[in-house]
Amino acid sequence: MGWPEISIEDFPPRRDDEPSSLRQEIIDELSDHFACALNRELLKNPDEQVARGRVLEQFGDPIKVARQLWLEAMKEKIMSQRILTGVSVVMALCGFIVVGLVWSMMKQNERVNLLLLERLDQQAVPAASGSEGMNRIAIRLVQQGDPAKPATGFSGTLTKDDGKAESFSLDVAVDDSGKLDFGKLPWGKYYLKLHAPWDETAILPSFVTIPGRDYSQTIKCPAGPPGEVPVKFQVHWPEGLNDDEWVVLCDFRYPQKGKSPIPYVLKSKRNIQNHFWTFEQNLQEMPRGVYLVNGESRVAACPLGARGNYQDTSAAALKFDTEISIKQGEYHLPVVYLIRKTDLKSLARLSAHPAFDVIAVTPFSNPSMRIENRLRVGTGYSAFVNVSEKLSLGTGLLNALNSPLNNSRAENIHGIQLKEQTMFTAVKGSDNVWEIDLPPREITFSYLENIQDNL
């Protein structure tokens, strides 16, 4: 065994939630550090014992250092388990107290119930109606912009789900007057989902019906499917970057495993009467949702294959224009790619979702800035990735990211992952200029702190 002699048995007992490769990674990394330090000392003094002593004086006992690194890696999980245990104990105590209070109240109410039953037995009890406790639920749908005109062709799914056994769903089509009549139903909590004839849907907030009262509501619906509107892109390039040599790729789609034949989803939202209508565009009929923007902020549709994958191309083959037609709605831009024009000839490789080391900025995590080896592309996240070059990081940021476990990865950062959404809106009658701010050439610690403060 090489020096220092560190084995997996030198660590604390293994935990169930511990990554299987964590200990070996720590041993390998620590061994490399000590071996390098020993080689440096041997160049100064050929006596190996003296060199080892100096290394130990500088770094300390390797077993203690390994245990400390293991503890730092597992600290969050250990603390989470302790907090969960404490919360469980408190919840159990509260449960016992509640049971005791309920039992006491039941005993006190028994005598009152017996007296009430005696009096009820002396009175005639009228037959209960079969519809007692039932309430009519009717929803009226009207067109946005013309409340006097009913919204036809729509349907609704009403779901009763208040945690009880009688949960159910009803599907009803709107009549000629724009009315969704679900009939008489038990009182309780309901959810309503509306379906437009062009596959646009809206999930409304829950509502509660009260015994003895019918429920009705008027809802404004879109008068038609989202139309095409012109959209312009405005890219704010960082200083020192020759924008003539680069393009920005904006992909508004979400990858979705198992979806066939195109494993991508492109959705837009419209806000009508504080209700969000979601429209999923047919990518099989017309691949879209991916755009390339050059240094003059001119835009071109990115060439896509039958399965929605990027296709190899060149700047000369693209037809850049001042604007492009996009369906109305609000869009989330999950990721912005910065690519050299000369790399467009191998654009198809980006469809394989290659692994990029990115800086994840999450203000409520510890640490709030960390290195991840995968790009999160989905709802709730937005990211910037330089496909062609590694990011240049300031000295302060490098020092903050460097650690015994990832000091080499800090030199290979290609992007920034943000836990916020970059949203754009395409509206009829508006200029629809979508502005994209690219990060500076050198990413500094203060730049990321400023982003974190605004999340």
PyMOL commands that set and color helices and strands:
alter all, ss='L'
color gray80, all
select helices_A, chain A and resi 8-10+22-44+48-59+62-121+243-245+315-317+341-352+395-401+409-411+445-453
alter helices_A, ss='H'
color red, helices_A
select strands_A, chain A and resi 134-143+146-150+155-160+168-173+179-186+189-195+200-203+207-208+215-221+228-236+246-251+254-255+264-265+267-272+275-280+290-293+299-301+324-327+329-332+335-340+357-361+369-372+382-386+392-393+413-418+423-426+433-437+442-443
alter strands_A, ss='S'
color yellow, strands_A
deselect
rebuild
show_as cartoon
